[in-house]
Structure formats: structure tokens, C-alpha cells
């Protein structure tokens, strides 16, 4: 059912992604000047003040929409937005976090879980219902959150001989060791997707496509683990393609089976 809670979830998801993007830009303004001078902010194509305005606008829309139209989900929204602000402030321990990438991953990666937990609760509140959060919803939470972790780690992996002053997971765990993290996340996400499809009784094409995507991702990650060269480092794009196609595959088959009801 797509009602006011559906609209709230849609607007909130967009504004939350925009807010986090502005947070990332504002957190790394000084570092980007040295390590990534080609980016828009260091080049001067975009002003820091403009990013701040966009950040404040996104934050304001999130508060307004949720407080006015989504009272049933105030608690998960408050948890999500509070944790997001804490990540922006580096949990008030910026120096420690900047010197320890693994700690940063451990403290920042729960955020996708809180975002997806909020979105699932918004869906559960649709049509005036008050459905409980079940084990099946927990599987969905992991299904949609693990690929985010996979992409975040994959984009900070370098091939042999390609490390710079930028701290990466491949510097910490080695190129091969680091590649196992996103690989495991993506395979778990695929397995949870298959489990969910079986629970919902989706058609056989869903399982064929999901399995093919898992084989696709495994091939490129294992190839890099065997030969961690710069040429084989397509991990970030592989994680992105896998995630996008996995989600669209699920969306298509869900709409095919259940359709969509509008109640605005």
C-alpha cells in the first residue's frame, strides 16, 4: 500500500541520502584539498556554503515531513537521525577515528542498519496498520544493509602498488584480505535474498537472476583475490552493479506478484 507513509519514506530516503552525501563532503573538505584536488569542492566549482545550505535544507525537510506525517515511526526516525549526526561529528572523537579506519567502519556502518530499520517501520505503518517487526523483517534489514557495507569497503581497496597517503582497507588488511569483507557481505545479501524470495513464493526467474548475480560478483572478487592487480580492481563497480540489479530484481518480482495499491 502506497499512502502518506509511503510518500514519507520515499522523501525521507532521498533526503537522508542527500544529507549523508553533504556530511561526507563537509567532513573531508581539508583532506580533499591535498588528496583529491580534482573534486568539485577543492576545485572551487562548488562552495562550502552551498553544501552547508543543502545539508540544512535536507535535515529540515526530514524533520518536517516525519514530525507532521509519520507519528507512528518517530522513535526509529529519532534513532536514525541522531546516529547520523553522531557520525558527522565523529562521535566527538575525530582524531581517534581519522587515525583508525577500522574503528571508523565499526562506528559508522551501523547507520545503514538504522536507516533501513526506519524504512521498514515506515512500510509496516502503511495503511494505518501497526505490524510487528519480525524475524523476516530482520532478514530484510540485513539484505538491504550488507551491500552498503560491501560498497563502502570495496571503494577503499587498492591493487598492489597503488596505495597513496589515503588510508584504505587494503593498507590495513592487505589487498587480498580486504577483498574478503565485501565478498562475504554480498554473498550473505544474496543468500538472504534467496531466503526472502522463497518465503514470499516468488517465481523461478527471481532465483535464477539472483543466483546469476551472486556468481557474477563472486567471479570478480575471487579474481582480484587470486591476482590483486590494479587492472583486476573492479570491486567498487561490481558491488554497485550487484546491489542495484539485486534490488531491482526483487522490486520487479514483488510488483509482479503483489502489485501496488495507491491510497493518497
Helices and strands as residue ranges (DSSP letters): H 4-27, H 29-35, H 40-43, H 48-69, G 71-73, H 74-88, G 90-92, H 94-98, H 101-108, H 110-124, G 126-128, H 135-154, H 169-173, H 175-200, H 204-226, H 235-258
